[in-house]
Amino acid sequence: MGESSIMVGVAKLAITPPFGCEMSGFIARRGGAAGVHDPLWAKALVISDGREKVALVVADLIGIDSEIVSEVRALTSRLTDIPAGHVILGATHTHSGPAVLRHAYLGKADPAYLACLIKNLAGSVFLASQALEPVRVLVGQGECGGVGKNRRKPGGPTDPEVLVLRFEGKTGIKALLVNYACHPVVLGPDNLLISADYPFYLASLLEQVYPGAQIMFVN
């Protein structure tokens, strides 16, 4: 691979909440988290063209509100040379994670957990920014039908498209950014175990196929 002007760094930090935390995703759910089915992660990707840097952070959460975004951007800009406006945050939208949205009536967020979450979201960007290396960027497109369904209109249209960005470094694939339109609701309201839901298994399988690659799922 020839020398590239595009540099990418990746990193991840655990954001699994404590036992007993209030969960978010189903009004019908009763009770706090009774354990952990699989760990939750904040995964960061920093990309640079040699002049500017942009960070993308994807977290195994139901969502990320504007207050968290503002706090993470401010902390990231203090920890790194990445401007606050160049930090993009997203969530996998798992319905089996902790309550984090303070004004959405989706469970009561734990202030102590939120403080740790904000540090780890920003910290993942810091670590990724320290691991930049030249990459080649490729894009792929495919289809995966029969997984999701149209909840509002049974039998109605769905989006089967799978989009992938592949970042190849000198020693192999550094990261895969995978987009697929389907809510992580395999585990329903009776589930009281913290889980990233199906994106966890998507990432686990791809990590077996591409050892060393960071798999980032965006909904």
N, C-alpha and C positions, 0 to 999 in steps of 0.2 A: 504494500500500500504506500503510495506516495505521500509526502508531507502535506498535511491538511492545515488550513487556517482556522478550522473549527475545533475548539477544545471543549471537552465535556468532563465533568466530574460527578460522581454519584455517591450517596451515602444514605444510611437509614438509622433511625433511633426508635426504640420501643416506646409505645404510648398506651400499653395495656393498662386499664384502670384498676383500682383496688377492689377487693372483694366487697360485695354489698352495695356497690354504687348503683344509682338509679340508671336504668337503661332507656334508650330512646328508639322509637321506630314503630311502636304499636300502641294505640290507645287501650286495647284490650289486655295488654300485658300487666300482670300483677306481681309485685315483688322485685327486689333488687337482684343484682348479679350474684348467682350462686356458685360461680366458678368461671374457668376459662376453657373454652373449646379450642381456640387457637389464638396466637398473639396478634396484637394490633401494631401497625408500624406507621411511622412518618417517613416517607421516602422522598429524597430530594435529588434533583438533577440541575446542575448549573452548566450553562452553555455560554461560551465566549467566542467572539470573532476576532479577538485581539484588541478590540477597541471598547466594546461594551459587554457586560455580563447580564444574563437573565437567569432567574432561579424559578423552578417549578417544584412545588411540594405537594405530594398527594398523601392524604392521611386516611386511615381506615376509620372513618367517622360518618355519622349521618349527614353532617354538613359543617360548614365553618362560617360563623357570622362575621359581620363587618367589624365588630369590636376585636375579635381574635385576629382578623386580618391586619388591622391597624397596629396592634401590639406586636405581632410577629414581624411585620415589615419594619417597624421602628427598631426592634431588637436586632434584626438581621443587618440593618444598615449600620448599626454600631459594631457588630461583630466582624463584618466583612466590608469590602469596597463595592458592594452591590447596592445601588440606590433603592430606596423603599418602593418606588414605583415600578421597579423591575422584578419584584417578587410576586409570583402568582401562586395562589393556594387553591387546592381542590380537595374534594372528599370522594371516597369510593361509594358513599351513600349506604353503607351497611346499616341494616335495621336491627342489628344485634350488638351495637356498641354503646358507649356511655352517653348520658345526656350531656350535651355541650352547648346547645343553642339557648341562650339565656332569655330570649324574648319570643320564643316560638311555641310555647305550650307543649313541648315535646320532652318533658321531664325536667327535673330540677338539677342544674349543673352544680358540681362540687367545686367551690372556689379553689381549694387546694390542688385538685386535679388539673383545673384549668391553668393554674400558674405553672405547673410542671409541663403541661402540654405545650404551652407557648414557648417555654425554654427549649423543648425538644424539637419543635417545628423549626425554630430559628437555628438551633444547634445542628440539625441535619443539613441545613444549607451551608453553615460554616464548614462542616466536615467535607461536604461535596466540593466546596470552593478550594479546598486544600489538595484535591485529588484530580486536578485538570490534566487531561492528556489529549493529543490529537486524535480525532475520530473521522470516520467516513459515515455519512448519514444516508440511510436508505429508507424508502417508504414501501409498504406493502398493503394490499387490499384483498379481502376475501369475504366469504359469507358463512354464517353459522345459523341455520334455521332451526326451528322447532324447540328453541330454548325458552324464549320469553313469549308472553301473550299480551294482548291488548286488554288491559283491566277495565277500561271504561266502555269498550265496545267489543264484547266477545266475538271472536272471529274476524275482528277488524284488522287493519294493517299493522305490521310491526317492522322494525328496522333490523334486518339480519346482517348488516355490513360490519365487518371487523377491519379496523384500520390499525396499522402497526408502524411505528417509527423505530428503526434499528440503528443503534450507534455502535460502530465497530472500531475498536482500538487496535493497537499493534499486536496484542496478545489474544485477541478474540472479541466477542461481543461484550460490550460494557453495559448496555442497557437496552431494554425493549419497553416502549411506551405503547400500551394496548388500549384501544377504545372499542367498547361494545355497549349498546343501549339496552340494559336490562337491570332493573332494581335488584340488589342483593337481599332477597326476601325468601330464600329457600328455607331458612329457619324461621318459623312463624312466631306468633305471640306467646305460645306456651314455652318457648325456649328462654331459659334464664342463664345461659352461658355466653360469655363475651366471645364474639366471633366476627371475623371479616367476611363471613359467608362465602359464597362461591368464588369471589376474587382471590381468596386465600388459596384455594385449590388450583385455580388458573395459574397463579404465580408459582406455586409449589411444583406443578408439572413442568412449566417452562424452565424453571431453575434446574430441574433434572436434565432436561434436553440441552440447555445452554448453561453449563456450570460456570459460576462466577458472574453471570449477568444479573443486574438488578431489574426486576420486573415491576413495572408501574402500570396499574390499571386506572383508566379514567372512564367515567360513566357518561 
